[in-house]
Amino acid sequence: MRILYGVQATGNGHITRARALVPWLRRLGCEVDVLFSGRPRGELFGMEVFGHYRVRQGFTFALADGRVRPLHTLLKADFSRFWRDVRDLNVQDYDLILTDFEPVTAWAAKLRERECIGVGHQYAFRHSVPKQSGNFFARALLRGFAPASTALGLHWDHFNCPILPPIIEMDQHFCAPQPGTYLVYLPFDSTARVMGLLRQFSQAKFVFYSDVRSPFREANIHVKPYSRTHFKEDLARAEGVICGAGFELPSEALQLGKKILVQPLRGQFEQGSNARALKLLARASVMHDLNPAALTEFLQTPAPAPIKYPDVAQAIARWIVAGRTESVCTLAERLWQQVDGAAPEVAVNFSRHLRAS
């Protein structure tokens, strides 16, 4: 089976999922061509697992001071180039098209009326999962950004919907955490602003991954450049994680039993919804902007029990190779039955809350 797999590269979580799924597809005999969009090739790192891959411009979101700027996003978008990339992309020579919220492959498949399977967190928002209120623009963008004829949405709980558990790389490092040590990853805030917050907490040790050329130390703060290998090692050693309200990093932290403090990107519907879900599931603390009071409270909270997720990447790969005869609902039910450490009583309470709203 020959597969074209489009991956949104604006966030590292999409790439992390692809790192788990592509090897399984190839192990099961598939030929997989991977296309990334949303980030220049020179800014991608840790891509060895993919071998040869293609890069297209796609779309990126305009950000300023930790906030999405919708108008600037539209103004900087090169729609004519996007249309050329869609029109020129060959999808006819493939047996199947996959997309992890990647618009070029998704729209190329739609243009030529080819089946496209969407795999990713964003596709969970087609269902009754926690959602941030308002923001019509963001909801419309989620629906139309990377359309898929079949969707495999991923989330931290099933919320009584046909969605799957998170895709987690199974080679995670498990080790005893170092008390008082915290991993910090807030890529949408400036290094100076984050450092200004962390300096106020000399009793804790912070490993802060930022856009710097070389590592350096300042008192209790160790600043490091991006590195997937070192990041995973530091995540394993940390007592807790301070990060944006994306999907993949909180998923890894949940599996490792880390306490989590998320700061949702302002104006970003997905991250606002994720923060709401984590709070309602009692799985993370939430802060808005870089709030010292929120960080003070977070440092005093106990670590939660870990959640053991199954190998969802392997299950999806086998489902694809087997011809997708099993329904998405049945696949989801089978995988959630294998989750160890979930909190169904919280999810049930939340579902009642949804029906009442």
Protein Blocks (a to p, Z undefined) as FASTA:
>chain_A
ZZdddddfkbmklmmmmmmmmmmmmmnopacddddehiafklgghklmnmpadddfkjad
ddeehiacfklmmmmpcfklmmmmmmmpcfklpcbdcdehiaklmmmmmmnopacddedf
klmmmpccdddeejlllmmmmmmmmgcfbdcdddfbfnlpacddddddfkbccddddehi
acdddfkbcfklmmmmmmmmmmbccddddddfbdcdehjaccddddfklmmmmmmmpmbd
cddfbfklmmmmmmnopacdddddehiaklmmmmmmmmmnopaccdehjdfklmmmmmmp
ccddddddddfklmmmmmmmnoomacfklmmmmmmmmpghiafklmmmmmmmmmmZZ
